[in-house]
């Protein structure tokens, strides 16, 4: 079996749950214990990963990887070539919106607005499989992180560990470290904590801290420029923010302003991105209004953080008009 999961904490822990179900228990997706090849990947690296597969797996499992344009063709080609079962488990908005298209190719599609780790956890429960205490604790911890929920005092230490792991993976993109974490999380044995070499981890966390500091500084500057558009705070960050990490900027502005926010930045190929941060499904509802108004190229993110790629050369007045209408859905 080939298992491919996203790099982040949600991806690595949900991958560990499926790895445990298959490798340790032998119940899903194949009804026996089989070897599992582990690979980390984001959506844009998936085509290359699948293109390097020569020996046909009995099953391909994709976890926490958002649907992007062209993915359906990639999966069709892989299935035609390898004749294997395909399982897709994810919570991103783009995947939910394209679920009917994925059902044409995917044998088992599990999507929902809850974090992928919870979808995988509920699958384990439906199969009457009890996870190891370590894996169960990490699943619950990452679910809280993904939802941005208040952290109970007894889980703060676990949150710190999971956050450090996630930051190290984000910075280093070390596939061996990712595989090691999946195997450690899924192991029923009490094993030493599998952190990478101390100097590598320290470097990764230092880089992460520097990035966090930069995000906080820019967010603080931008917060005073926020204006009310209906029931949402709008921030035009196009002159202040360039490159990756805009979702972190939106999350920081949400934390500073303590109010739903919509942050406008420029994305790849000069497509404007409107990043909406709002709890309790608000971001998803805002995204749907933009989709219904026909001004969207595609939508990413999840229930509480929507990444709306808008059409090129869309006037700011149009964006604000639709945003004002969408804010009524909060």
N, C-alpha and C positions, 0 to 999 in steps of 0.2 A: 504494500500500500504506500502511496505517496501522500504525505500530509504537508500542506503549505499554509502557513499562518502569517499574520501581520507581525511587524517588529515590536509593536508596543506591548504594554502590560496586558491589555485585553486579549491581544493576539497570542501571546506566549502562554497565558494561563488557560485560555480556551483550547489551545493546541494540546496542552498537557492533559486536559480532561479527555479529549478524543483519543490521544495516545494511550492513556490509561485504559479506556474502554476496549481498545483494540489489542494493544500489546500485552497488557497485564491480565485482562479479564476475558478477552476474545468474544465480545458480543456485538460490536458495532464498528464500522458498517459490515464487516465480514464476520460470519458466525464461527470463527476459530481464531486462535492466536497466530498472527502472521508478522513477519518483519515489517517495520515501518520506517520509511525514509523520511527524514525531517528536513524541511527547507523553509527559511524565512523569506518573505517577499512582500513588497507593496504592490498595488495594482499595476503600476507601470513597469515593474520588473517581471511580471508574471509570464508574459509571452516568451521572454528569453529563457526563463526557468523551464517552462514546459517544452520549449524547442530543443533543450539539451537532453530530454528524456528519450532513451533508446530502448530500454527493456520495459515492456508494457506492464504497468501495475494492475492489480486486480481492482483497485479503487483509487480515485483521486478525491481528496478532501481539502476544501478551501475554507479557511476560517478568518473572519474579521477583515476580509478584503473587499473594499467597496467596488461596486459595478462601475466601469468606465466605458466610454465609447470604444467599440472594437472587441470587447471581452467576449461577447456571444460568439463571434466568428472564431476566436481563439479556442474556445471550449468545444465548438463543433468540430473543428479540425483535429483537436486532440482526441476526441471521442471516436471519430471516424478512423483514425490511425490506430488507436490502442484498444478499442472495443471494451472500455472499462466503465465501471460504475462511477458516477460523479456525485459528490455530496457538497453542498454549499450552505454554510451557516454564517449569517451576518446580520448586522443591525443598522447599517448605514442607509441614509435616505435614498441614495441612488439605487441601491440594491432592492429596497422595498418597492420603489416606483417601477422598477423593471422586472418585478417578480414574474409576471405573466410571460415575458420573453424568455427568462431563464428556465422556466418550467418546460420549454420546448426541448431543452438539452439536458438539464440536470435531473438525476434520478431521485434525489432527496433534497428538497429545498426547505431550509428552516430559516425564516426571517421574522423579525419583530423589532419593536422599538426599544426593547431592553438590551443592555450590553450583550455582546456575543458570548461572554463568559457565562451569563445567566441562561442564555439559550442552550449552551452546551451542558450546563449544570442541570437544567430541567430535563434535558434529554437523558442524562445519566439516571435521574430519579425515575423517569418513565420506564427505564429498563431495569428498575429495582437494583441498581448498582450503588453501593455506598462508597464514596470517595475516601481517600486517606485523610486523616485530620489536617495534614499540611496542605493538601490540595484544596480541601474544602475551605480552610481559613483564607487561603489566597484568593479563591473564587469570590468569597463574600467581600474581601477587602477591595479587590479590583472593581467589583460591581459598585461599591460606594464611591470609589475614585471616579469612575466613568460617569456616574449620575451627579457628582458634585454634592453628594449628600453630607450632612453633618456627621463627623466621625466620632463614634463612642470612645471614651477614654481608654478602654481595654484594647482597642485596635490601633491606637496611634503609633505604637512601635511597629506594627505590621505595615501600616500605611507608609511609614518612613522607609522601610526596607523595600517595599514594592515600588515606591517612587524612585528610589535610588537605582533599582534594577531597570526601570523603564527609561530613566535618563541616560544610564550607561549604554543601553541598547540603541537609543536614539542617536547618541553622539558617535559611538564606535562602529555601529552596523557590523558587528562581528558575528558571522553565522555560526561559528563553533560555540561561542558563548550562548547564543540563542538555543542551540540544540542541547547544550549542557543543562540549561535552565529547565527546558521541557522535560528532559529525562529525570532531573532531580525532583521536580514538582510531582511527577507521576510515579516516583519510586516508593514502594511500600516500606523500604528500609530507612533507618535513621542514618543519613549520610551527612558529611560535613557540608556547610553552606558553600555552594559552588560559585563564589565570586571570582572574577578574573584577577590576574596579578595585581597586587596592591597599587603599583605605580600606574598601571593602565587605568584602573578604576578611579584613582585620585585625579588623573588627568581628565578623564571623561566627566567627572562630577565638577571639576573646576571650570571646564568649558561650558557645562550646563549652567553653573552659577553665573558666569559672565553673561551668558545669553539672557538668563532671567533678570539680571541687573539692567541690561539694555532695554528689555521689554518694559520693565517697571518704569524706567526713566522716561521713555517715549510715551507710555500710557499716561503718566502723570502730566506730561506736557499737553497731551491731546484731550485729557479729561475736561479741561477748562473750556475747550472749544465745542463740547457736546451741546446739541440743541434738541429740543423736543420736537419730534415729528409724530403727531398723534400721541400714542401712549408708549413710545419707544425713544430712547436717546440715540441720536444719529451723530456719528463722527466721521468726517472726511479725512482719511489718513493717507491719501494718495501722494502728498508731498513729503510726508514724514517716514513712510514705511515702504521698503523695497525688498523683494526676495521672500524666502520662506519664513514661516513662523507667524503669519498673520493671525492664525487661530489663537495662538498664545496671547497676542496683543488684545484680541477681542475678549478673551477670558479675563485678562488683567483689568481691562476697562470695566467689565461687568462687576468685578470685585471692588474696584474703586468707587464706581458710581452707584453700586447697589441697586441696579435697575436694568431691565432688558436693554440691550444695545444692538445697534446695527453699524458695522464698521466697513467703510468703503476703501478698498485698496486696488492696485493694478496687479493682475495675475499674469500668467504666462501668455505670450503672444498678444499682449495688450488687451486681454479681455478683462473688464472690470469685475471684481469679486465683491459681493456684499456678504459679510459674515455676520450672522445673527446669533446672539447668545441670549437664551431665555429658558427658564426652567419649565417643568411640567408640560413638555410638548409644544411650548410656544414657538420655538424656532421652526419646528416642522410645519406648524399652521401658517406662519409667515411665508415660508418657502412655497406652500401650496398656492397662496394668493398670487405670488409672482409667476408661478407656472401657468396658472389660469389666465393671466393677463398676456401671455405669449411673449414675454421679454427675456426668457431664460434659455441659455444654451444647455446647461445641465446643472444638477444639484448634488452636492456631497454633504458630508457631515452626518449627524445623527439627531436624535429627538431634541436635545437641548442645545445643539450648536449646528446651524445650517450654513453651508458654504454654497452660495448662489452665484454661479457664473452667468453674468448678464451678457446680452448681445453687445457687440462693439458699437461705439459711437452713440450709445443711448444717452440722451440728455439728462443732466442731473435733475431737472425739474420732473421728468417722467419717473425717475427712480424714487424721488421723494413723494410723488403723488401716489404711487403704488404702495410705498412703505407706510404712508399715512393710513391708507385703507387697510393694509395687512395688520397694522398695530391694533385694530379693533378686535382681532382674533386672539389677542393675548389674554 
